[in-house]
Amino acid sequence: DAGITQSPRYKITETGRQVTLMCHQTWSHSYMFWYRQDLGHGLRLIYYSAAADITDKGEVPDGYVVSRSKTENFPLTLESATRSQTSVYFCASRLGQASDTQYFGPGTRLTVL
Amino acid sequence: QQQVKQSPQSLIVQKGGIPIINCAYENTAFDYFPWYQQFPGKGPALLIAIRPDVSEKKEGRFTISFNKSAKQFSLHIMDSQPGDSATYFCAASRGTSGSRLTFGEGTQLTVNP
């Protein structure tokens, strides 16, 4: 029962580089989410997806791109990383209309130098 | 615009004490109020949730109190244990099965033995 996994768990990159964070869930949940966690801000929604090929912006989408070609995968790309994108990123999934519970992955700690 | 405000930022109690964490929301359309618990290095996990049709919900040692007129809700942890030391987040969403959770800033709870 793998659940929801994220890779890599830790990443150090440089300003201006492209970085892709991966998220994979084995439950066939319809909804998937990307959050960033920063001290003093809690968890802020970056993007979410209600189903394959359906994505929408969250609270802080600037500088990020997502795609969802398959139900189980929801990669997050930083096209040109900036220092302000140094954060811990969490992916989450939710079954669908029948359930409100979001299940979170273990997180990816990203440092942009 | 912070739609869910959480306090205190940190809290230290002795074993057996009853820590109380408070949240206030602005959007009257919110109708789902979960609390998430996060241990260091892990993703948040759903602890307990409430809808506005009840004023209190209890699950084990955890209780949510909800005051719709004041737009406030709180988490009480009875007989707190050192293992309860974690960061707690309140959240809110709207709609029967709201997709987008808005999180509070988090409270770091320490329960001393």
Interface residues (C-beta under 8 A of the other chain):
Chain A: Y31 Y35 G40 H41 G42 L43 R44 L45 Y48 A50 G58 E59 F90 A92 R94 G96 Q97 A98 S99 D100 T101 Q102 Y103 F104 G105 P106 G107
Chain B: Q6 Q9 Y32 P34 Y36 G41 K42 G43 P44 A45 L46 A49 F89 S93 T96 S97 G98 S99 R100 L101 T102 F103 G104 E105 G106
